[in-house]
Amino acid sequence: MENVVKEPRIVTRKFLARPQHEGVGAIVRRSIGRFELKYFDPFLLMDEFSVSAPAGFPDHPHRGFETVTYMLQGCVTHEDFEGHKGTIWEGDLQWMTAGRGIVHSEMPASQGTQKGLQLWINLSSKHKMTDPRYQEMASKDIPEAAKEGIKVKVIAGEALGAKSPIYTKTPTMYLDFTLKPGAHLEQPIPISWNAFVYVLEGKGIFGNSKSLPVTAHNLLLLGLGDGLEAWNKTSKPLRFVLVGGEPLGEPVAQFGPFVMNTQEEIDQTIEDYENCTNGF
């Protein structure tokens, strides 16, 4: 089956994610979840993080959404208040459904700088108080496919005939593409979904072959259409993630790591957290 995109999505907005401090001594480049772009339904946050011991993300709570951690370099150890513990290494994935509540830490597990991406995906009102769940996948188990100078790791969804086994409560695609020099990609995206590109390395042209090249640490919001077209017209590899999701279309009430639909639910969440009840 040929991947043919009939109505390519064009880039509607571009943001350079600049470094800022987060956690204890960690540096993040935040693209979604900052002042200019608080929410891109269903996505609450997109961070490219960089952390070296003893810095990290000590105990902190979550409720009402999913966190997706994808390691780019080094490793991070995660531990929660239920005793679930694990280390994810370069190329590994952790898809955590916080649901009604989780308290956990994420700390560097080796020397040097640990780098990765963390994406927060909102949950619909019917799923916000679901039981917490983890889906973890080692790099070697993440489906891969390659074709005509294009390589993809399929974290969620499908591409080039490869499909991820990850179950997403909010329908989501998350694809890690590498394009060799001269490669041209056409990747379908469900027409009703919101989608964005985040460039990791190299320079790429997205949406329209005549548009200007985009460099690393830039987030591109994509407009309407049935897919993405991308080109690598340079002499070096281009690497980016393409993320898409079905919009929830629900009100968002957020207080830091708590994301609900109403202020009353946020007040209840704070009370639950302070009293260690109802999921905490």
JOFENLIN-V994120 format. One record per backbone hydrogen bond with DSSP energy under -0.5 kcal/mol. CO is the residue of the C=O (numbers start at 1). NH is the residue of the N-H. Records with the same first field share a line. If there is no record, write none. Layout:
CO: NH / NH
//
This chain:
2: 4
3: 5
4: 6
7: 226 / 227
10: 223
13: 221
15: 17 / 219
16: 18
18: 30
20: 28
22: 26
23: 25
24: 56
26: 22
27: 50
28: 20 / 30
29: 48
32: 46
34: 37
37: 33 / 34
40: 43
42: 122
43: 40
45: 120
46: 31 / 32
47: 49 / 118
48: 29
49: 116
50: 27
51: 114
52: 55
55: 108
56: 24
57: 106
60: 104
62: 102
63: 259
64: 123
65: 98 / 99
66: 121
67: 69 / 96
68: 70 / 119
69: 94
70: 117
71: 91
73: 115
74: 90
75: 109
76: 88
77: 107
78: 86
79: 105
80: 83
84: 80
86: 78
88: 76
89: 92
92: 71
93: 137
94: 69 / 96
95: 97 / 135
96: 67 / 98
97: 133
98: 101
99: 64
102: 62
103: 81
104: 60
105: 79
106: 57
107: 77
112: 53
114: 51
115: 72 / 73
116: 49
117: 70
118: 47
119: 68 / 121
120: 44 / 45
121: 66
124: 127 / 128
127: 130
128: 64
130: 100
133: 97
135: 95
137: 93
138: 141 / 142
139: 142
143: 154
145: 152
147: 150
149: 180
150: 147
151: 178
152: 145 / 154
153: 155 / 176
156: 174
157: 164
159: 162
162: 159
166: 168
167: 169
169: 171
171: 246
173: 244
174: 155 / 156
175: 177 / 242
176: 153
177: 240
178: 151 / 180
179: 238
180: 183
183: 232
185: 230
187: 228
190: 193
192: 247
194: 245
195: 222
196: 243
197: 220
198: 241
199: 217
201: 239
204: 214
205: 231
206: 208
208: 211
214: 204
215: 218
217: 17
218: 199
219: 15 / 221
220: 197
221: 12 / 13
222: 195
226: 189
227: 9
228: 187
229: 207
230: 185
231: 205 / 233
232: 182
238: 179
239: 200 / 201
240: 177
241: 198 / 243
242: 175
243: 196
244: 173
245: 194 / 247
252: 254
253: 260
255: 258
257: 63
258: 255
260: 253
262: 266
263: 267
264: 268
265: 269
266: 270
267: 271
268: 272
269: 273
270: 274
271: 275
272: 276 / 277
273: 276
277: 280
//
